[in-house]
Amino acid sequence: MSAPHYATQDTAADAVAIADHIVAVLGRRIYRAAREIALQDGIEQVLQEHDFRVEREFRLTQRDRPDFLVDGCVALEVKMRASGSSVLAQLARYAAHERVGALVVATPRLSSLSGMPAEIFGVPVRMVALPGPGLVL
């Protein structure tokens, strides 16, 4: 199944639809990665298999580089081990950029997702717990 083409006049709605599709696609795969870079490689492969346009380590600014910018409007951050507060601070920086219409956090550690808001500065946040042997409840 390929990524649907989103071309409405509502770019915010498009970004949310893309983020929701990313979550659905990533949540259907089993990931076997001991290191974050290997997990990112697997995620990139899955996204490309579904015809998403993926830019890795996209530079929003000198300091701000989400792991992926997907379809030009969704910042995807992959976390193997991180506290919710550090992830939240990072996402807040990304949300401040006008190019980012939605945020996705992907992690095998559900504790990294606890306390995550539905929006940051009006930018929708989606979360996906990545299935696999590394999934920690």
PADREN-972485 format. One line per 10 residues: number of its first residue (from 1); for each residue x negated, y negated, z negated of N, C-alpha, C, CB. Coordinates in steps of 0.02 Angstrom, whole numbers, padded with zeros to 5 digits, always signed. Atoms other than C-alpha are relative to their C-alpha. Glycine has a CB too. Example, Ala and Ser with C-alpha at 12.3 -4.5 7.8 and 13.67 -1.06 7.14 Angstrom:
2
1	-00045:+00059:+00000:-00615:+00225:-00390:-00045:-00060:+00000:+00050:-00001:-00062 ~ +00042:+00059:+00003:-00684:+00053:-00357:+00039:-00055:-00037:-00020:-00023:+00071 $
This chain:
137
1	-00042:+00059:+00000:+00000:+00000:+00000:-00044:-00062:+00000:+00048:+00000:-00061 ~ +00041:+00059:-00004:-00076:-00166:+00050:+00032:-00058:-00038:-00012:-00019:+00073 ~ -00024:+00059:+00035:-00061:-00334:-00034:+00051:-00035:+00043:-00058:-00047:-00018 ~ -00049:+00037:-00039:+00095:-00425:+00019:-00027:-00070:+00017:+00067:-00006:-00037 ~ +00019:+00068:-00020:+00073:-00589:+00110:+00047:-00049:-00034:+00002:-00009:+00078 ~ -00040:+00050:+00035:+00131:-00735:+00003:-00009:-00066:+00036:-00022:-00005:-00076 ~ +00004:+00063:-00037:+00172:-00890:+00101:+00063:-00041:-00010:-00013:+00012:+00074 ~ -00057:+00042:+00013:+00310:-00985:+00016:-00025:-00072:-00009:+00040:+00023:-00063 ~ +00020:+00069:+00013:+00310:-01171:-00016:-00018:-00011:-00073:+00057:-00048:+00020 ~ +00014:+00005:+00071:+00291:-01137:-00202:-00064:+00039:-00016:+00060:+00028:-00041 $
11	+00064:-00034:+00011:+00107:-01099:-00228:-00007:+00027:-00070:-00057:-00048:+00015 ~ +00002:-00026:+00069:+00131:-01077:-00416:+00035:+00067:-00002:+00033:-00050:-00049 ~ -00036:-00064:-00002:+00259:-00940:-00383:-00041:+00052:+00037:+00069:-00009:+00033 ~ +00043:-00047:-00037:+00141:-00861:-00256:-00054:+00027:-00046:-00031:-00035:+00062 ~ +00054:-00021:+00045:+00000:-00857:-00385:+00026:+00050:-00051:-00031:-00061:-00035 ~ -00029:-00046:+00049:+00114:-00773:-00513:+00015:+00067:+00033:+00064:-00030:-00031 ~ -00016:-00063:-00035:+00173:-00644:-00385:-00064:+00039:+00015:+00037:-00015:+00066 ~ +00064:-00033:-00013:-00008:-00607:-00337:-00027:+00030:-00065:-00051:-00051:+00030 ~ +00024:-00024:+00064:-00057:-00591:-00521:+00038:+00062:-00022:+00006:-00054:-00054 ~ -00041:-00058:+00018:+00088:-00472:-00553:-00018:+00061:+00043:+00074:-00016:+00008 $
21	+00019:-00055:-00044:+00037:-00367:-00403:-00069:+00027:-00019:-00001:-00023:+00074 ~ +00066:-00022:+00024:-00145:-00362:-00464:+00008:+00045:-00060:-00045:-00061:-00017 ~ -00011:-00039:+00061:-00086:-00299:-00634:+00028:+00069:+00018:+00048:-00037:-00048 ~ -00030:-00064:-00020:+00021:-00164:-00552:-00051:+00046:+00033:+00059:-00012:+00048 ~ +00049:-00040:-00037:-00119:-00106:-00437:-00055:+00026:-00047:-00031:-00041:+00057 ~ +00054:-00021:+00045:-00254:-00103:-00571:+00023:+00049:-00053:-00031:-00061:-00033 ~ -00026:-00043:+00053:-00143:-00017:-00698:+00014:+00071:+00023:+00061:-00029:-00027 ~ -00014:-00067:-00027:-00116:+00133:-00583:-00062:+00043:+00008:+00036:-00006:+00066 ~ +00063:-00036:-00011:-00300:+00183:-00572:-00031:+00021:-00066:-00049:-00043:+00040 ~ +00039:-00021:+00057:-00408:+00279:-00695:-00071:-00026:+00011:+00001:+00079:-00009 $
31	+00067:+00029:-00005:-00574:+00192:-00730:-00047:+00037:-00046:+00001:-00076:-00017 ~ +00051:-00034:+00039:-00730:+00282:-00789:-00064:-00041:+00004:-00012:+00074:+00026 ~ +00058:+00044:-00001:-00858:+00149:-00828:-00024:-00012:-00071:+00017:-00067:+00035 ~ +00030:+00012:+00066:-00976:+00132:-00975:-00023:-00072:-00007:-00058:+00047:-00013 ~ +00025:+00070:+00001:-01034:-00043:-00926:+00047:-00044:+00039:-00072:-00004:+00028 ~ -00046:+00047:-00031:-00939:-00198:-00874:-00013:-00007:+00075:-00005:-00068:-00033 ~ +00015:+00009:-00071:-01030:-00213:-00708:+00029:+00059:+00041:-00077:-00004:+00011 ~ -00028:-00058:-00034:-00976:-00036:-00660:+00076:-00005:+00003:-00021:+00066:-00035 ~ -00072:+00010:+00001:-00798:-00076:-00711:+00020:-00052:+00052:+00024:-00022:-00070 ~ -00013:+00051:-00051:-00804:-00233:-00603:-00005:+00029:+00070:-00048:-00059:-00008 $
41	+00008:-00032:-00066:-00867:-00130:-00456:+00063:+00040:+00018:-00062:+00046:+00000 ~ -00061:-00040:-00012:-00718:-00012:-00475:+00060:-00043:+00014:+00013:+00044:-00059 ~ -00056:+00046:-00010:-00595:-00155:-00489:-00004:-00033:+00068:+00001:-00054:-00055 ~ +00008:+00031:-00065:-00667:-00240:-00336:+00020:+00049:+00056:-00073:-00022:+00010 ~ -00018:-00050:-00050:-00649:-00078:-00237:+00075:+00009:+00005:-00034:+00067:-00016 ~ -00073:-00008:+00001:-00468:-00056:-00290:+00035:-00060:+00033:+00026:+00010:-00072 ~ -00031:+00060:-00029:-00424:-00236:-00246:-00010:-00002:+00075:-00029:-00063:-00033 ~ +00013:+00001:-00072:-00507:-00223:-00076:+00041:+00054:+00037:-00074:+00010:+00014 ~ -00041:-00053:-00030:-00417:-00058:-00041:+00073:-00023:+00010:-00001:+00063:-00044 ~ -00068:+00025:-00005:-00255:-00154:-00067:+00003:-00067:+00037:+00031:-00008:-00069 $
51	+00003:+00058:-00044:-00308:-00295:+00051:+00004:-00068:-00035:+00055:+00004:+00049 ~ +00007:+00065:+00032:-00332:-00430:-00079:-00064:-00032:+00025:+00000:+00006:-00078 ~ +00062:+00037:-00015:-00458:-00565:-00034:-00035:-00011:-00066:+00014:-00069:+00038 ~ +00035:+00000:+00064:-00588:-00549:-00172:-00065:-00037:+00007:-00012:+00073:-00024 ~ +00064:+00036:+00004:-00727:-00671:-00214:-00027:+00013:-00070:+00008:-00077:+00015 ~ +00029:-00019:+00064:-00841:-00606:-00350:-00042:-00056:-00029:-00042:+00064:+00007 ~ +00038:+00052:+00035:-00917:-00723:-00480:+00010:-00068:+00034:-00076:+00018:-00002 ~ -00016:+00063:-00035:-00829:-00870:-00397:-00016:-00059:-00046:+00074:-00001:+00021 ~ +00022:+00058:+00039:-00904:-01034:-00456:+00052:-00056:+00003:-00069:-00025:+00024 ~ -00046:+00056:+00006:-00767:-01153:-00513:-00039:-00063:-00016:+00055:+00013:-00054 $
61	+00048:+00053:+00017:-00901:-01263:-00592:-00066:+00035:-00017:+00025:-00044:-00062 ~ +00065:-00028:+00020:-01081:-01238:-00647:+00009:+00051:-00057:-00048:-00056:-00021 ~ -00010:-00042:+00060:-01017:-01160:-00810:+00054:+00053:+00010:+00018:-00044:-00059 ~ -00059:-00042:-00004:-00855:-01079:-00756:+00000:+00044:+00062:+00063:-00043:+00000 ~ +00001:-00049:-00054:-00865:-00920:-00652:+00040:+00061:-00021:-00073:+00020:+00018 ~ -00038:-00061:+00015:-00723:-00795:-00669:-00031:+00058:+00038:+00075:-00009:+00020 ~ +00028:-00059:-00032:-00771:-00618:-00625:+00023:+00005:+00072:+00019:+00064:-00038 ~ -00027:-00001:-00068:-00657:-00630:-00473:+00048:-00059:+00009:+00037:+00067:+00014 ~ -00054:+00044:-00022:-00554:-00760:-00382:+00036:+00040:+00055:-00026:-00072:+00026 ~ -00038:-00043:-00045:-00417:-00662:-00294:+00049:-00042:+00040:+00037:+00056:-00039 $
71	-00044:+00036:-00047:-00325:-00730:-00142:-00003:-00076:-00011:+00071:+00024:-00008 ~ +00011:+00072:+00005:-00396:-00902:-00181:+00035:-00035:-00057:+00019:-00031:+00061 ~ -00039:+00036:+00051:-00284:-00936:-00331:+00007:+00036:-00067:+00067:-00014:+00027 ~ -00007:-00037:+00063:-00293:-00801:-00466:-00070:+00016:-00027:+00041:+00066:+00011 ~ +00063:-00015:+00033:-00441:-00796:-00585:+00009:+00065:-00040:-00023:-00058:-00047 ~ -00002:-00065:+00033:-00472:-00617:-00643:-00063:+00008:-00042:+00007:+00058:+00052 ~ +00056:-00009:+00046:-00581:-00589:-00795:+00002:+00071:-00027:+00003:-00053:-00058 ~ +00006:-00069:+00024:-00642:-00415:-00842:-00040:-00001:-00065:-00034:+00046:+00054 ~ +00034:-00001:+00065:-00689:-00381:-01023:-00004:+00072:-00025:+00037:-00044:-00051 ~ +00008:-00065:+00032:-00762:-00221:-01094:+00007:-00007:-00075:-00070:+00031:+00018 $
81	-00002:+00013:+00072:-00788:-00290:-01269:-00003:-00075:-00011:-00060:+00036:-00036 ~ -00001:+00071:+00015:-00738:-00462:-01323:+00058:-00014:-00048:+00007:-00044:+00064 ~ -00055:+00019:+00045:-00635:-00544:-01458:+00050:-00041:+00039:-00027:-00040:-00062 ~ -00053:+00038:-00033:-00470:-00620:-01408:-00014:-00074:+00001:+00065:+00012:-00034 ~ +00012:+00073:+00003:-00527:-00793:-01463:-00053:-00021:+00051:-00022:-00020:-00070 ~ +00051:+00019:-00050:-00682:-00793:-01352:+00029:+00004:+00070:-00062:+00044:-00007 ~ -00032:-00007:-00066:-00580:-00731:-01204:+00047:-00059:+00011:+00039:+00067:+00005 ~ -00047:+00056:-00005:-00448:-00864:-01239:-00036:-00065:+00018:+00038:-00008:-00065 ~ +00038:+00061:-00015:-00578:-01003:-01238:-00024:-00001:+00072:-00060:-00007:-00048 ~ +00023:-00006:-00070:-00648:-00941:-01073:+00058:-00011:+00048:-00032:+00069:+00012 $
91	-00058:+00008:-00044:-00475:-00929:-00994:+00025:-00072:+00000:+00056:+00047:-00022 ~ -00022:+00070:+00003:-00432:-01104:-01054:-00042:-00044:+00047:-00005:-00027:-00072 ~ +00042:+00038:-00047:-00580:-01172:-00957:+00021:+00013:+00072:-00075:+00018:-00010 ~ -00021:-00016:-00068:-00524:-01080:-00800:+00068:-00032:+00016:+00004:+00076:+00009 ~ -00068:+00028:-00010:-00343:-01139:-00822:-00002:-00074:+00015:+00043:+00014:-00061 ~ +00005:+00072:-00011:-00402:-01319:-00818:-00016:-00017:+00073:-00054:-00029:-00045 ~ +00018:+00012:-00070:-00455:-01300:-00635:+00062:+00004:+00044:-00053:+00050:+00024 ~ -00060:+00003:-00041:-00324:-01349:-00507:+00006:+00058:+00049:+00002:-00065:+00039 ~ -00002:-00056:-00047:-00370:-01204:-00394:+00032:+00063:-00031:-00071:+00016:+00025 ~ -00025:-00059:+00035:-00317:-01077:-00526:+00074:-00006:-00015:-00040:+00011:-00066 $
101	-00072:+00001:+00010:-00131:-01041:-00519:+00025:+00054:-00047:+00034:+00008:+00066 ~ -00017:-00053:+00048:-00131:-00885:-00629:-00065:+00032:-00023:+00048:+00054:+00033 ~ +00057:-00033:+00031:-00249:-00789:-00742:+00018:+00073:-00014:-00022:-00036:-00066 ~ -00009:-00071:+00017:-00270:-00601:-00762:-00060:+00022:-00041:+00008:+00045:+00064 ~ +00052:-00030:+00041:-00369:-00516:-00901:+00008:+00076:+00006:+00004:-00024:-00075 ~ -00001:-00073:-00007:-00415:-00334:-00869:-00051:+00029:-00049:-00017:+00021:+00073 ~ +00044:-00029:+00050:-00488:-00228:-01008:+00022:+00070:-00021:-00003:-00046:-00062 ~ -00018:-00065:+00029:-00496:-00051:-01076:+00012:-00005:-00076:-00054:+00051:+00015 ~ -00007:+00010:+00073:-00485:-00125:-01253:+00060:-00044:-00013:-00064:-00031:-00030 ~ -00061:+00038:+00013:-00311:-00177:-01304:-00011:-00054:-00052:+00055:+00046:-00022 $
111	+00013:+00051:+00051:-00384:-00274:-01451:-00022:-00065:+00032:-00054:+00024:-00049 ~ +00019:+00061:-00035:-00455:-00397:-01324:+00060:-00039:+00025:-00045:+00017:+00059 ~ -00061:+00032:-00026:-00276:-00435:-01271:+00044:-00027:-00056:+00038:+00049:+00042 ~ -00044:+00021:+00054:-00201:-00464:-01443:-00001:-00075:-00008:-00020:+00035:-00066 ~ -00006:+00072:+00009:-00137:-00639:-01470:-00006:-00041:+00063:-00051:-00022:-00048 ~ +00007:+00037:-00063:-00151:-00685:-01287:+00068:-00033:+00016:-00022:+00048:+00058 ~ -00063:+00034:-00016:-00021:-00817:-01241:+00024:+00016:+00071:-00008:-00076:-00008 ~ -00029:-00010:-00067:+00095:-00805:-01091:-00024:-00053:+00049:+00076:+00000:-00004 ~ +00025:+00055:-00042:+00026:-00971:-01026:-00056:-00036:-00036:+00057:-00050:+00018 ~ +00052:+00044:+00027:-00127:-01080:-01050:+00001:-00063:+00043:-00072:+00034:+00001 $
121	-00006:+00064:-00036:-00106:-01263:-01001:+00049:+00006:+00059:-00069:-00023:+00026 ~ -00050:-00009:-00052:+00046:-01210:-00900:-00017:+00052:+00052:+00013:-00064:+00033 ~ +00021:-00051:-00048:-00050:-01076:-00805:+00019:+00069:-00028:-00078:-00005:+00014 ~ -00021:-00066:+00024:+00030:-00903:-00821:-00059:+00048:-00011:+00049:+00031:+00049 ~ +00051:-00049:+00017:-00076:-00767:-00902:+00032:+00070:+00004:-00030:-00013:-00071 ~ -00021:-00070:-00004:-00057:-00583:-00859:-00056:+00043:-00028:+00019:+00020:+00073 ~ +00049:-00045:+00029:-00144:-00439:-00946:+00011:+00070:+00025:+00003:-00002:-00077 ~ -00006:-00070:-00020:-00182:-00262:-00893:-00050:+00041:-00041:-00013:+00009:+00076 ~ +00042:-00049:+00035:-00247:-00121:-01003:-00020:+00052:+00051:+00038:+00031:-00062 ~ +00024:-00044:-00052:-00355:-00018:-00888:-00003:+00072:-00024:-00070:-00022:+00024 $
131	-00001:-00070:+00021:-00319:+00169:-00902:-00068:+00033:+00013:+00055:+00038:+00037 ~ +00062:-00038:-00008:-00466:+00285:-00925:-00026:+00021:-00067:-00052:-00041:+00037 ~ +00027:-00025:+00062:-00575:+00367:-01054:-00022:-00055:-00047:-00057:+00046:+00014 ~ +00022:+00055:+00043:-00630:+00197:-01118:+00057:-00038:-00032:-00041:-00047:+00040 ~ -00057:+00037:+00027:-00453:+00139:-01162:+00003:+00010:-00075:+00066:+00023:+00033 ~ -00002:+00000:+00073:-00453:+00094:-01346:+00062:-00035:-00023:-00064:-00033:-00030 ~ -00062:+00029:+00024:-00287:+00064:-01431:-00010:-00040:-00063:+00051:+00054:-00013 $
